Amino acid sequence: MQSFMSRIVLLVSCLILGASLGCGGGPVSEDAEEGARAEPIGEYMRDHFEQVRGVQLGVIRGDLRAVRAAAKWVATHDALEGMPQGWEPYVVQMRGAAEEAAAASDIASAAAATATMGRACAACHEAMQRYPRFLDVAQPPEAYETVLHMMGHMWAADRMWKGLVTPSAVSWNNGVAALAVDPLDEESFAPATDHVGELGVLAARVHDLAAQGRGVAEMDARAEIDGQFLATCAECHQLLGVSGEQ
């Protein structure tokens, strides 16, 4: 049992390490002064993304302490001078959602607030016409073996998140398509937990959410689906006893 749980925790850690980002995309002036100003902005946006990502990963792990710590950073961290004109409303939206995540008393509420943060990221990127650049991580092979199956879930979670925050239809649809394989049967969880029936229900719910998300272009709908997906991941990890907060 402990070996199985340790492997799941390791896979969650791999997801964290696999989330590489180059932010502050879009055209950059060749003017030296403009370039010098853009560099700290790019660093700020990378730091900002990593904290938002920390909120999302905290939700996936079912770790409210981690969620609150990262969300508090987003809610209180000062913006840099020289940011693109017109981005202030999106900062207000982001901070409001981060405050909700930091104050959340349960994972479901934190997951909904996290998805709203992702939606605010997307709205800002679209309005500013500046898009983050992600390094691709190869999709794991499809498999009906528990650990490989969960790796596929994690890869899908990563793509759905990128599809939400970028925003990117390709990333979103790749993510939901990766969940289209049949869910694990209940007996796959038997070595690790007594909550076999409950985990079977959650596994089916994940795949149902993927079916709902296929081809969805409206960003609020993506945020709603992603929030439910994150909350379901967290609930599963809590039942398995591998959530970050014990």
C-alpha positions in Angstrom: 0.0 0.0 0.0 2.7 2.5 1.0 4.7 1.7 -2.2 1.6 2.5 -4.3 1.0 5.8 -2.5 4.6 6.8 -2.8 4.5 6.3 -6.5 1.5 8.5 -6.8 3.2 11.2 -4.7 6.2 10.9 -7.0 4.1 11.4 -10.1 2.5 14.6 -8.6 6.1 15.9 -8.1 6.9 15.1 -11.7 4.0 17.2 -12.8 5.4 20.1 -10.9 8.8 19.7 -12.4 7.3 19.3 -15.9 5.5 22.6 -15.9 8.1 24.7 -17.8 7.1 28.2 -18.9 8.5 31.0 -20.9 6.3 34.0 -20.2 6.0 37.5 -21.4 5.6 36.4 -25.0 4.5 38.4 -28.0 6.5 40.9 -30.1 9.4 42.7 -28.3 10.9 46.0 -29.5 14.5 45.9 -30.7 15.0 49.2 -28.9 17.6 48.6 -26.1 15.6 50.6 -23.5 12.4 48.7 -24.3 14.3 45.4 -24.1 15.7 46.3 -20.8 12.3 47.1 -19.5 10.8 44.0 -20.9 13.3 41.7 -19.1 12.1 42.4 -15.5 8.5 42.2 -16.7 9.2 38.8 -18.1 10.7 37.7 -14.8 7.8 39.1 -12.9 5.3 37.2 -15.1 7.3 34.0 -14.7 7.2 34.4 -10.9 3.5 35.2 -11.1 2.8 32.2 -13.2 4.7 29.9 -10.9 2.7 31.1 -7.9 -0.6 30.6 -9.7 0.6 27.2 -10.8 1.4 26.6 -7.1 -2.2 27.3 -6.2 -3.4 24.9 -8.9 -1.0 22.1 -7.9 -1.9 22.6 -4.3 -5.5 22.0 -5.2 -4.7 18.8 -7.2 -2.8 17.5 -4.1 -5.7 18.5 -1.8 -3.2 20.7 0.2 -5.1 23.8 1.4 -2.0 25.1 3.2 -0.1 25.2 -0.1 -3.0 26.7 -1.8 -3.3 29.5 0.7 0.4 30.3 0.7 0.7 30.7 -3.1 -2.7 32.4 -3.4 -1.7 35.0 -0.7 1.4 35.8 -2.8 -0.7 36.4 -5.9 -3.3 38.5 -3.9 -0.7 40.8 -2.3 2.3 40.9 -4.6 2.8 44.4 -6.1 2.8 44.7 -9.9 5.8 46.2 -11.6 5.9 49.7 -13.1 5.9 49.7 -16.9 3.4 46.9 -17.4 1.3 47.1 -20.6 -1.4 49.8 -20.4 -4.9 48.5 -19.7 -3.9 45.4 -17.8 -5.1 46.8 -14.4 -8.7 45.3 -14.6 -7.3 41.8 -15.0 -5.0 42.3 -12.0 -8.0 43.2 -10.0 -9.8 40.0 -11.2 -6.8 37.9 -10.5 -6.3 39.2 -7.0 -9.9 38.9 -6.2 -9.9 35.2 -7.2 -6.6 34.7 -5.3 -8.1 36.1 -2.2 -11.0 33.7 -2.5 -8.6 30.8 -2.9 -6.6 31.9 0.1 -9.7 32.2 2.2 -11.2 28.9 1.0 -12.3 26.5 3.7 -12.5 23.5 1.4 -10.9 22.2 -1.7 -14.0 22.6 -3.9 -14.1 26.3 -3.2 -10.3 26.6 -3.7 -10.6 24.8 -7.1 -13.4 27.1 -8.3 -11.3 30.1 -7.4 -8.2 28.6 -9.0 -10.1 28.2 -12.3 -11.3 31.8 -12.1 -7.6 32.8 -11.7 -6.8 30.9 -14.9 -9.7 32.6 -16.6 -8.3 36.0 -15.6 -4.9 35.0 -17.0 -6.4 34.2 -20.3 -8.4 37.4 -20.5 -5.3 39.4 -19.9 -3.2 37.5 -22.4 -5.9 38.0 -25.0 -6.4 41.7 -24.3 -2.7 42.5 -24.2 -1.9 40.1 -27.2 0.9 38.7 -25.2 0.9 35.0 -24.8 3.0 32.6 -22.6 5.2 30.1 -24.3 5.3 26.6 -22.8 7.8 23.8 -23.3 6.0 20.7 -24.4 6.2 17.5 -22.4 5.6 14.3 -24.4 2.3 12.6 -23.7 2.7 9.3 -21.7 1.6 6.2 -23.5 -2.0 5.2 -23.1 -2.2 2.3 -20.7 -4.7 0.5 -18.4 -2.1 0.1 -15.7 -2.7 2.3 -12.7 0.5 4.4 -12.5 0.7 5.0 -16.2 -3.0 5.9 -16.3 -2.4 8.5 -13.6 0.5 9.9 -15.5 -1.9 10.4 -18.4 -4.3 12.2 -16.0 -1.5 14.5 -14.9 -0.4 15.2 -18.5 -4.1 16.0 -19.3 -4.4 18.3 -16.3 -1.3 20.2 -17.5 -2.7 20.6 -21.0 -6.1 21.7 -19.8 -4.6 24.3 -17.5 -2.4 25.7 -20.3 -5.5 25.7 -22.6 -7.3 27.8 -20.0 -4.6 30.3 -19.1 -2.9 30.9 -22.5 -5.7 30.5 -23.9 -5.1 27.7 -26.4 -7.8 25.5 -28.1 -5.1 23.0 -29.1 -3.8 22.5 -25.5 -7.3 22.3 -24.1 -8.5 19.8 -26.6 -5.3 17.7 -26.3 -5.9 17.6 -22.5 -9.5 16.5 -22.6 -8.8 14.0 -25.4 -6.1 12.4 -23.2 -8.8 11.6 -20.7 -11.0 9.9 -23.3 -9.6 6.4 -22.5 -11.7 4.2 -20.3 -11.5 4.9 -16.6 -9.8 2.5 -14.3 -12.1 -0.1 -12.8 -12.6 -0.1 -9.0 -10.3 -3.1 -8.4 -7.4 -1.1 -9.7 -7.5 0.9 -6.4 -7.9 -2.1 -4.1 -4.3 -2.4 -3.1 -4.1 1.1 -1.8 -7.4 1.9 -0.1 -10.7 0.7 1.3 -12.5 3.5 -0.5 -12.8 1.5 -3.7 -16.4 2.3 -4.6 -15.9 6.0 -4.0 -12.8 6.1 -6.1 -14.5 4.4 -8.9 -17.2 7.1 -8.9 -14.5 9.8 -8.9 -12.7 8.1 -11.8 -15.8 8.0 -13.8 -16.5 11.7 -13.0 -13.1 12.7 -14.4 -13.8 11.1 -17.7 -17.3 12.6 -17.8 -15.9 16.0 -17.4 -13.5 15.4 -20.2 -16.4 14.5 -22.4 -18.1 17.7 -21.5 -15.0 19.7 -22.2 -14.4 18.3 -25.7 -14.4 21.2 -28.2 -15.5 23.8 -25.6 -14.3 27.2 -26.8 -16.1 29.5 -24.4 -13.6 30.5 -21.7 -16.0 30.6 -18.7 -17.2 27.1 -19.6 -13.6 25.9 -19.7 -12.9 27.5 -16.3 -16.0 25.8 -14.8 -15.0 22.3 -16.1 -11.4 22.8 -15.1 -12.4 23.8 -11.6 -14.6 20.7 -11.2 -11.7 18.5 -12.6 -9.2 19.9 -10.1 -11.6 19.4 -7.2 -12.2 15.8 -8.3 -8.4 15.1 -8.5 -8.0 16.5 -5.0 -10.9 14.4 -3.6 -9.3 11.2 -5.1 -5.9 12.0 -3.7 -7.4 12.7 -0.2 -9.2 9.3 -0.3 -5.9 7.6 -1.3 -4.2 9.3 1.6 -1.6 11.0 -0.6 -2.8 14.6 -0.3 -0.2 17.1 0.9 -2.2 18.1 3.9 -2.6 15.4 6.5 
